[in-house]
Structure formats: structure tokens, C-alpha cells
Amino acid sequence: MWQAMEIIGHDNGRAADLCRQALRIYSNCVDALTMLAELELDHVRDYIEAMRHAVQAGRQDLGSDYFKHERGNFWLLIETRPLMRAMAQLVDGLLQWGTAVCIDEAIEIQEEMLALNPNDNQGMRDTLTGCYLQRKRYNDAETLLKRYENNWMAVPCWARVLLAHTTGYQKRADSLLAIARKQNPQVELYLTNQKRRPRQRPDYYSPGDDTEAIYCADTLWEAWKKHPKAKQWLKSACT
């Protein structure tokens, strides 16, 4: 598996062969299952099924007792990371498919991930906030934002704006909008279609710059889309 990781992107055919060799040695090798899905599956629905299988393999690999004893410590323990990465990639596939059923499944997975790893090293709270708002689960969104209340990066800032406006707290929405603009004003340009989001999200982002604005707009796009009155208010606030 390590050999496959070293050559992926340079010799994907050989990397896939190495993954299959790894699986012949150990059928629950989560990284091999995940890499094969990335290399060989083009349709999102097929990718989702493959990642479900990878997640299940990760659960079997660790065992049920492990979950009981190490809940709250995941990601800090190296052996949990293949599963946690696979769960995150399954969430990504479900969000790409985008049906209500898929969003709800993604929510359940992300909630479990935060229970397993409250430190949230993978940043799942951002996408989970977007999912809650997309599904109009405002109480859950508020609870999550309060849980990580010291996080004032772009995603929570602009999520708080949407939540306040949608739940009828207009004065709070106005004040939160000022804070969000100060944190990253470029997000507003994407959310109001003044700037077009690139097809491919940047691999990394820096707080306050355009890369973070793209990440934020992508993460909250469907949530804002589900609230046309909020988008109209935001557009009018731009003028």
C-alpha cells in the first residue's frame, strides 16, 4: 500500500495493481479500497458504494470494542486514520450526489466523526454546518456553531449570517454580516454570483484570501441556495 501511495499520480495502473495485491494480503485494507475507488470509478453512485464498502471494512478492521474504548480519541491514533479518511470521502461523494437521502446519510456520518474525534482535525464541522442549513435543521446548526464558537473562519461566519437571517433575527444578521465581511469579504461576491466559482476547489486555502472564499462558497452554496430570500437580502445589502 505504501508503494502504491508513492507512485499514485505518476503510474496509476501500477498503483491499482499494488492496491489489489494489498487486498489479497488483507481484504480490509481501507487505504487500498479507497485508492482503487478513486482510480477506477468515474460515476459518483459507484464511488459512493465503493466508499461505503471501505468504511465498513474499516469498522471491521478496528472492531466494535475499539469504538467503545477509543471514542473521542480517533485521528489521534494512527490506526484510525484510514477509516476517518474513508468516512470523509464517503461524505464528499454523498454531497456530490446531492439528494435529500444522501445529505441525510452524510449528516449521520459527520455526526459520528465528530463524536469519534471532537477535535475535528478533518474540518467536518464546516460541511456538517452546511448540511444542517441545507436541510433546514436550524437548531442543529445553532448547536454545532455554539459547540465550536471560537471558530471565526469564513465558513462559520457566513453560516451564522444565514442562520440569523433565516430564523428571523435580522439585527443579529446585520451585525454578523459586518463581521463576516471583515473576515473575508470575497465570499459575498461568490454567493451573489458577482464572481464565478472555479470548477475545481483549491487544494489549500489561507484565511482571508480568495482561496478561503472559494472553499466557503462551495461549502455553503447549497445552503444559501435553499434560502432564496436570504440570497436576495444579501444581494440587496451589496448595493
C-alpha positions as a LaTeX table, in Angstrom:
\begin{tabular}{lrrr}
\hline
Residue & $x$ (\AA) & $y$ (\AA) & $z$ (\AA) \\
\hline
Met1 & 0.00 & 0.00 & 0.00 \\
Trp2 & 2.84 & 2.37 & 0.78 \\
Gln3 & 4.36 & 1.60 & $-2.61$ \\
Ala4 & 1.05 & 2.46 & $-4.26$ \\
Met5 & 0.89 & 5.76 & $-2.38$ \\
Glu6 & 4.36 & 6.67 & $-3.60$ \\
Ile7 & 3.51 & 6.30 & $-7.30$ \\
Ile8 & $-0.13$ & 7.41 & $-7.50$ \\
Gly9 & $-0.41$ & 10.25 & $-9.98$ \\
His10 & 2.66 & 9.02 & $-11.85$ \\
Asp11 & 1.76 & 5.39 & $-12.63$ \\
Asn12 & $-1.87$ & 4.86 & $-11.70$ \\
Gly13 & $-2.09$ & 1.47 & $-13.40$ \\
Arg14 & 0.74 & 0.12 & $-11.29$ \\
Ala15 & $-0.73$ & 1.77 & $-8.19$ \\
Ala16 & $-4.04$ & $-0.02$ & $-8.79$ \\
Asp17 & $-2.22$ & $-3.34$ & $-9.18$ \\
Leu18 & $-0.40$ & $-2.77$ & $-5.89$ \\
Cys19 & $-3.72$ & $-2.00$ & $-4.19$ \\
Arg20 & $-5.13$ & $-5.29$ & $-5.40$ \\
Gln21 & $-2.04$ & $-7.08$ & $-4.13$ \\
Ala22 & $-2.53$ & $-5.43$ & $-0.74$ \\
Leu23 & $-6.15$ & $-6.59$ & $-0.67$ \\
Arg24 & $-5.12$ & $-10.15$ & $-1.41$ \\
Ile25 & $-2.92$ & $-9.97$ & 1.65 \\
Tyr26 & $-5.55$ & $-8.25$ & 3.81 \\
Ser27 & $-9.07$ & $-7.74$ & 2.48 \\
Asn28 & $-9.89$ & $-4.96$ & 4.98 \\
Cys29 & $-7.05$ & $-2.67$ & 3.86 \\
Val30 & $-9.07$ & 0.55 & 3.85 \\
Asp31 & $-6.48$ & 2.67 & 2.04 \\
Ala32 & $-6.32$ & 0.14 & $-0.81$ \\
Leu33 & $-10.10$ & 0.08 & $-1.15$ \\
Thr34 & $-10.21$ & 3.87 & $-1.10$ \\
Met35 & $-7.44$ & 4.33 & $-3.66$ \\
Leu36 & $-8.99$ & 1.80 & $-6.03$ \\
Ala37 & $-12.29$ & 3.67 & $-5.86$ \\
Glu38 & $-10.51$ & 6.92 & $-6.72$ \\
Leu39 & $-8.57$ & 5.38 & $-9.59$ \\
Glu40 & $-11.19$ & 3.21 & $-11.24$ \\
Leu41 & $-14.68$ & 4.61 & $-10.63$ \\
Asp42 & $-15.97$ & 7.55 & $-12.64$ \\
His43 & $-19.65$ & 7.52 & $-11.68$ \\
Val44 & $-20.48$ & 9.11 & $-8.34$ \\
Arg45 & $-23.05$ & 6.45 & $-7.46$ \\
Asp46 & $-20.48$ & 3.68 & $-7.95$ \\
Tyr47 & $-17.93$ & 5.65 & $-5.95$ \\
Ile48 & $-20.38$ & 6.01 & $-3.07$ \\
Glu49 & $-20.98$ & 2.26 & $-2.96$ \\
Ala50 & $-17.25$ & 1.58 & $-3.01$ \\
Met51 & $-16.64$ & 4.03 & $-0.19$ \\
Arg52 & $-19.43$ & 2.51 & 1.87 \\
His53 & $-17.62$ & $-0.79$ & 1.49 \\
Ala54 & $-14.32$ & 0.84 & 2.50 \\
Val55 & $-15.91$ & 2.35 & 5.62 \\
Gln56 & $-17.41$ & $-1.00$ & 6.57 \\
Ala57 & $-14.01$ & $-2.64$ & 6.12 \\
Gly58 & $-12.52$ & $-0.01$ & 8.42 \\
Arg59 & $-15.10$ & $-0.76$ & 11.08 \\
Gln60 & $-14.34$ & $-4.48$ & 10.86 \\
Asp61 & $-10.61$ & $-3.79$ & 10.94 \\
Leu62 & $-10.81$ & $-1.87$ & 14.21 \\
Gly63 & $-13.56$ & $-3.95$ & 15.82 \\
Ser64 & $-16.57$ & $-2.87$ & 17.88 \\
Asp65 & $-14.68$ & $-2.84$ & 21.21 \\
Tyr66 & $-12.19$ & $-0.36$ & 19.79 \\
Phe67 & $-15.00$ & 2.11 & 19.12 \\
Lys68 & $-16.21$ & 1.80 & 22.70 \\
His69 & $-12.81$ & 2.29 & 24.29 \\
Glu70 & $-11.33$ & 4.93 & 21.98 \\
Arg71 & $-14.36$ & 7.08 & 21.22 \\
Gly72 & $-13.19$ & 10.68 & 21.40 \\
Asn73 & $-9.59$ & 9.80 & 20.56 \\
Phe74 & $-9.93$ & 8.96 & 16.89 \\
Trp75 & $-7.47$ & 10.58 & 14.47 \\
Leu76 & $-5.02$ & 10.99 & 17.34 \\
Leu77 & $-4.48$ & 7.24 & 16.98 \\
Ile78 & $-2.75$ & 6.49 & 13.67 \\
Glu79 & $-4.63$ & 3.25 & 13.07 \\
Thr80 & $-7.94$ & 5.13 & 12.94 \\
Arg81 & $-6.94$ & 7.47 & 10.13 \\
Pro82 & $-7.66$ & 5.21 & 7.14 \\
Leu83 & $-11.24$ & 4.82 & 8.35 \\
Met84 & $-11.63$ & 8.52 & 9.12 \\
Arg85 & $-10.31$ & 9.44 & 5.68 \\
Ala86 & $-12.68$ & 6.95 & 4.06 \\
Met87 & $-15.62$ & 8.39 & 6.00 \\
Ala88 & $-14.73$ & 11.89 & 4.83 \\
Gln89 & $-14.50$ & 10.73 & 1.23 \\
Leu90 & $-17.84$ & 8.95 & 1.51 \\
Val91 & $-19.33$ & 12.22 & 2.76 \\
Asp92 & $-17.84$ & 14.01 & $-0.24$ \\
Gly93 & $-19.39$ & 11.50 & $-2.64$ \\
Leu94 & $-22.79$ & 11.75 & $-0.97$ \\
Leu95 & $-22.71$ & 15.55 & $-1.16$ \\
Gln96 & $-21.82$ & 15.35 & $-4.84$ \\
Trp97 & $-24.83$ & 13.12 & $-5.47$ \\
Gly98 & $-26.84$ & 15.66 & $-3.54$ \\
Thr99 & $-30.23$ & 14.02 & $-2.98$ \\
Ala100 & $-32.02$ & 14.60 & 0.32 \\
Val101 & $-31.40$ & 10.98 & 1.30 \\
Cys102 & $-27.69$ & 11.34 & 0.53 \\
Ile103 & $-27.41$ & 14.58 & 2.51 \\
Asp104 & $-29.08$ & 12.93 & 5.49 \\
Glu105 & $-26.68$ & 9.99 & 5.27 \\
Ala106 & $-23.77$ & 12.42 & 5.08 \\
Ile107 & $-25.07$ & 14.18 & 8.19 \\
Glu108 & $-25.15$ & 10.93 & 10.17 \\
Ile109 & $-21.59$ & 10.08 & 9.14 \\
Gln110 & $-20.26$ & 13.53 & 10.04 \\
Glu111 & $-22.03$ & 13.49 & 13.40 \\
Glu112 & $-20.34$ & 10.17 & 14.17 \\
Met113 & $-16.98$ & 11.53 & 13.04 \\
Leu114 & $-17.27$ & 14.46 & 15.44 \\
Ala115 & $-18.25$ & 12.10 & 18.24 \\
Leu116 & $-15.21$ & 9.94 & 17.49 \\
Asn117 & $-12.92$ & 12.96 & 17.09 \\
Pro118 & $-14.27$ & 16.06 & 18.87 \\
Asn119 & $-11.10$ & 17.97 & 17.96 \\
Asp120 & $-12.27$ & 17.71 & 14.33 \\
Asn121 & $-8.84$ & 17.56 & 12.74 \\
Gln122 & $-10.51$ & 16.99 & 9.36 \\
Gly123 & $-12.73$ & 20.09 & 9.49 \\
Met124 & $-16.00$ & 18.18 & 9.19 \\
Arg125 & $-17.87$ & 20.79 & 11.21 \\
Asp126 & $-17.80$ & 23.11 & 8.19 \\
Thr127 & $-19.53$ & 20.70 & 5.83 \\
Leu128 & $-21.87$ & 19.50 & 8.57 \\
Thr129 & $-22.98$ & 23.08 & 9.23 \\
Gly130 & $-23.71$ & 23.48 & 5.52 \\
Cys131 & $-25.67$ & 20.23 & 5.50 \\
Tyr132 & $-27.76$ & 21.24 & 8.51 \\
Leu133 & $-28.64$ & 24.57 & 6.90 \\
Gln134 & $-29.35$ & 22.92 & 3.56 \\
Arg135 & $-31.81$ & 20.56 & 5.27 \\
Lys136 & $-33.19$ & 23.47 & 7.34 \\
Arg137 & $-32.20$ & 21.87 & 10.61 \\
Tyr138 & $-31.65$ & 25.22 & 12.27 \\
Asn139 & $-31.47$ & 24.02 & 15.88 \\
Asp140 & $-28.78$ & 21.52 & 14.97 \\
Ala141 & $-26.85$ & 24.17 & 13.05 \\
Glu142 & $-27.03$ & 26.55 & 16.00 \\
Thr143 & $-25.90$ & 23.86 & 18.43 \\
Leu144 & $-22.94$ & 22.96 & 16.24 \\
Leu145 & $-21.88$ & 26.57 & 15.77 \\
Lys146 & $-22.04$ & 27.12 & 19.53 \\
Arg147 & $-20.04$ & 23.96 & 20.11 \\
Tyr148 & $-17.19$ & 25.48 & 18.10 \\
Glu149 & $-17.99$ & 29.07 & 19.00 \\
Asn150 & $-14.36$ & 30.16 & 18.95 \\
Asn151 & $-14.11$ & 29.28 & 15.26 \\
Trp152 & $-14.46$ & 32.54 & 13.32 \\
Met153 & $-13.13$ & 31.43 & 9.97 \\
Ala154 & $-15.14$ & 32.19 & 6.84 \\
Val155 & $-17.48$ & 29.18 & 6.84 \\
Pro156 & $-18.88$ & 29.63 & 10.37 \\
Cys157 & $-19.02$ & 33.40 & 9.91 \\
Trp158 & $-21.15$ & 33.19 & 6.78 \\
Ala159 & $-23.17$ & 30.28 & 8.18 \\
Arg160 & $-24.07$ & 32.41 & 11.21 \\
Val161 & $-25.27$ & 35.16 & 8.89 \\
Leu162 & $-27.57$ & 32.78 & 7.03 \\
Leu163 & $-28.85$ & 31.18 & 10.23 \\
Ala164 & $-29.67$ & 34.52 & 11.87 \\
His165 & $-31.46$ & 35.91 & 8.80 \\
Thr166 & $-33.41$ & 32.71 & 8.15 \\
Thr167 & $-34.59$ & 32.36 & 11.75 \\
Gly168 & $-35.83$ & 35.95 & 11.89 \\
Tyr169 & $-33.06$ & 37.67 & 13.85 \\
Gln170 & $-32.47$ & 40.49 & 11.37 \\
Lys171 & $-30.49$ & 42.83 & 13.63 \\
Arg172 & $-28.19$ & 39.97 & 14.55 \\
Ala173 & $-27.89$ & 39.04 & 10.88 \\
Asp174 & $-26.85$ & 42.61 & 10.06 \\
Ser175 & $-24.17$ & 42.65 & 12.74 \\
Leu176 & $-22.93$ & 39.18 & 11.79 \\
Leu177 & $-22.77$ & 40.25 & 8.15 \\
Ala178 & $-20.39$ & 43.04 & 9.12 \\
Ile179 & $-18.20$ & 40.53 & 10.95 \\
Ala180 & $-18.28$ & 38.07 & 8.04 \\
Arg181 & $-17.33$ & 40.79 & 5.58 \\
Lys182 & $-14.41$ & 41.78 & 7.74 \\
Gln183 & $-13.23$ & 38.17 & 7.98 \\
Asn184 & $-13.47$ & 37.52 & 4.23 \\
Pro185 & $-15.40$ & 39.96 & 2.03 \\
Gln186 & $-14.78$ & 37.94 & $-1.13$ \\
Val187 & $-17.21$ & 35.21 & $-0.04$ \\
Glu188 & $-20.08$ & 37.60 & $-0.69$ \\
Leu189 & $-19.02$ & 38.03 & $-4.31$ \\
Tyr190 & $-19.30$ & 34.29 & $-4.93$ \\
Leu191 & $-22.55$ & 33.82 & $-3.02$ \\
Thr192 & $-24.21$ & 36.62 & $-5.01$ \\
Asn193 & $-22.80$ & 35.44 & $-8.36$ \\
Gln194 & $-20.66$ & 38.52 & $-8.84$ \\
Lys195 & $-17.73$ & 36.15 & $-9.19$ \\
Arg196 & $-17.93$ & 32.67 & $-10.68$ \\
Arg197 & $-16.67$ & 29.80 & $-8.55$ \\
Pro198 & $-13.92$ & 27.78 & $-10.26$ \\
Arg199 & $-14.80$ & 24.23 & $-11.19$ \\
Gln200 & $-12.00$ & 22.84 & $-9.06$ \\
Arg201 & $-11.65$ & 23.84 & $-5.44$ \\
Pro202 & $-8.11$ & 24.84 & $-4.33$ \\
Asp203 & $-6.21$ & 22.10 & $-2.50$ \\
Tyr204 & $-5.39$ & 24.51 & 0.30 \\
Tyr205 & $-6.69$ & 27.84 & 1.50 \\
Ser206 & $-5.42$ & 30.71 & 3.59 \\
Pro207 & $-7.65$ & 32.70 & 5.96 \\
Gly208 & $-8.95$ & 35.92 & 4.46 \\
Asp209 & $-7.91$ & 35.37 & 0.87 \\
Asp210 & $-9.66$ & 34.21 & $-2.27$ \\
Thr211 & $-8.87$ & 30.54 & $-1.76$ \\
Glu212 & $-10.77$ & 30.57 & 1.54 \\
Ala213 & $-13.64$ & 32.44 & $-0.12$ \\
Ile214 & $-13.93$ & 29.72 & $-2.76$ \\
Tyr215 & $-13.86$ & 27.00 & $-0.10$ \\
Cys216 & $-16.51$ & 28.81 & 1.94 \\
Ala217 & $-18.79$ & 29.47 & $-1.03$ \\
Asp218 & $-18.53$ & 25.83 & $-2.13$ \\
Thr219 & $-19.23$ & 24.56 & 1.37 \\
Leu220 & $-22.29$ & 26.77 & 1.93 \\
Trp221 & $-23.51$ & 27.09 & $-1.67$ \\
Glu222 & $-26.40$ & 24.65 & $-1.42$ \\
Ala223 & $-27.40$ & 26.00 & 1.98 \\
Trp224 & $-27.72$ & 29.55 & 0.65 \\
Lys225 & $-29.40$ & 28.22 & $-2.50$ \\
Lys226 & $-32.12$ & 26.64 & $-0.36$ \\
His227 & $-32.85$ & 30.09 & 1.13 \\
Pro228 & $-33.62$ & 32.41 & $-1.81$ \\
Lys229 & $-34.91$ & 35.19 & 0.45 \\
Ala230 & $-31.59$ & 35.24 & 2.25 \\
Lys231 & $-29.72$ & 35.41 & $-1.05$ \\
Gln232 & $-31.91$ & 38.27 & $-2.20$ \\
Trp233 & $-31.29$ & 40.12 & 1.07 \\
Leu234 & $-27.55$ & 39.58 & 0.69 \\
Lys235 & $-27.65$ & 40.91 & $-2.88$ \\
Ser236 & $-29.55$ & 44.00 & $-1.76$ \\
Ala237 & $-27.06$ & 44.50 & 1.07 \\
Cys238 & $-24.25$ & 44.64 & $-1.51$ \\
Thr239 & $-25.62$ & 47.77 & $-3.12$ \\
\hline
\end{tabular}
